[in-house]
């Protein structure tokens, strides 16, 4: 039975308001943390520039022109320092890595297409690749729900727990396992392989990548003296894909748990469905057809819809 | 549950094949990018090395180490958003307004990366901020998208009542709303960015797509050129464009996923018929293109729903 429209509107407004406040609070905190550091760095670099100009015979405008070129090349990942021989940013393994960051929408930006044809191809490639990736991820997660969520929960319930505590216990276990296997352990590995990364940097990198934010301030495999660079990049790609799957699995498990506890109904959010009834890529006999969807009003739960990684 | 049921072994082949296609897609993409970009990268490197040599030769008092030291510092500073061209004292990145924009790019998972927290405290806060903010963002955009759909659907129903060709009307309403979305979220911003940022049309549209798909490379970022003056309403307009554009593009992407899924069911059905198997109930979406269109309209929900929700 649909809830009253007033509650629906109020909830929406509440969500939007909270969202805006959340952004503003975040802005305040970031600003107050990072601004002082930035100020100090700016003072240092201005002093350095002044000293450099005083000591050498180079004049200001020539230096600026040179630096401008250096910086724009640096923006594309081309470094001009004497000891950097990173190889190309566009050898086969790096290009594959780039393609992967494109279709998973992580988008580090450490290397970006320079040519117009590269940019145009990126758009076309992503238009096809992003939905396709979402399809692959969703289908995989649907399969994984059985051994990783339903079976353990069934086990807990058979050992005497009620459905609600069973789902909570299971979710907590899944969370711990995911954090250990996909954040802590890889962070150790990354901080060992990448010389300049601390453990915090590595965990920060794992988190930003697996949420597909992909700021790009840390990118594995970019150190000049990296051994087995192609293999390393391929392994990182596989890690990112598996990690994305686990994040999505975690999200679904949490959603189901929230359903059981009545949270989603209370906040009028859509429910998680029962996977057994309508899997994607179904090959066997399918469930009875849904009633004509066109006659249904637009409410949560009245129409089947699509599993996505959901950017919105 | 039997072991086979737990691991759904009967359905493994199709997911393996899908995985193989995905791997092939990324591989092919890698090869094409390698061919398109590889040569240009090498040219860039040699050009700038030549330039460096030229500077070293023109100014005899400079040595390699000195200039490398300067370059390293400049590169680090540029990553932090500091420009020291001439006497320019740009404001840096972490003003309140730009921090708000940064918070928004984290929460929408765009993540340009032209600015990012450097202090450990900033990084830790960023992780927790994203942990709560990303699901919140998903929920809000989901609901906004649903209301956008509801508006379109109401227009559709209204017009259908007036004409005698319901299918035609529906098709045209969808087409028009799609084109409106393209104009509103790509063409208009493209023109605006071309005007205010000084980019070419190609760069502007590339930027629009990369932002709205949340890929967010950060090679082009609006409202962050320290050398340009922006009008007051610019950041606000950009933020609204990103917000509504994200909701709209997610709809479009979901439509394409749906099309891919229909294609997959169709191929499965064709394969089954070809192998002489008994005709099973084809899924509703293949049989019934009308309801399929209506089903697509609900695809803004992040997960599937119980078909028997009351």
Interface residues (C-beta under 8 A of the other chain):
Chain A: X1 X12 X15 X16 X18 X19 X22 X23 X24 X26 X27 X28 X29 X30 X31 X33 X34 X35 X37 X38 X39 X41 X42 X45 X46 X48 X49 X52 X56 X57 X58 X60 X62 X64 X66 X67 X68 X69 X70 X71 X73 X74 X75 X76 X77 X78 X79 X80 X81 X82 X88 X89 X90 X91 X92 X93 X95 X96 X97 X98 X99 X100 X101 X102 X103 X105 X106 X107 X108 X109 X112 X113 X114 X115 X116 X117 X118 X119 X120 X121 X122 X123 X125 X126 X127 X129 X130 X131 X132 X133 X134 X135 X136 X139 X140 X143 X146 X147 X151 X154 X200 X201 X203 X204 X207 X208 X211 X212 X213 X214 X215 X216 X217 X237 X251 X252 X255 X269 X270 X271 X272 X273 X274 X277 X278 X279 X280 X281 X282 X283 X284 X285 X286 X288 X289 X290 X292 X293 X294 X296 X298 X299 X300 X301 X302 X303 X304 X305 X306 X307 X308 X310 X311 X312
Chain B: X1 X5 X6 X7 X8 X10 X11 X12 X14 X15 X18 X19 X22 X25 X26 X27 X29 X30 X31 X32 X33 X34 X36 X37 X38 X40 X41 X42 X44 X45 X48 X49 X51 X52 X55 X58 X59 X60 X61 X62 X64 X66 X68 X70 X71 X72 X73 X74 X75 X76 X77 X78 X79 X80 X81 X82 X84 X85 X86 X92 X93 X94 X95 X96 X97 X99 X100 X102 X103 X104 X105 X106 X107 X108 X109 X110 X111 X112 X113 X116 X117 X118 X119 X120 X121 X122 X123 X124 X125 X126 X127 X129 X130 X131 X132 X133 X134 X135 X136 X137 X138 X139 X140 X141 X142 X143 X144 X145 X146 X147 X149 X150 X153 X202 X203 X205 X206 X209 X210 X213 X214 X215 X216 X217 X218 X219 X246 X247 X249 X250 X251 X253 X254 X256 X257 X258 X260 X261 X264 X265 X268 X280 X281 X282 X283 X284 X287 X288 X290 X291 X293 X294 X295 X297 X298 X299 X300 X301 X302 X303 X304 X305 X306 X307 X309 X310
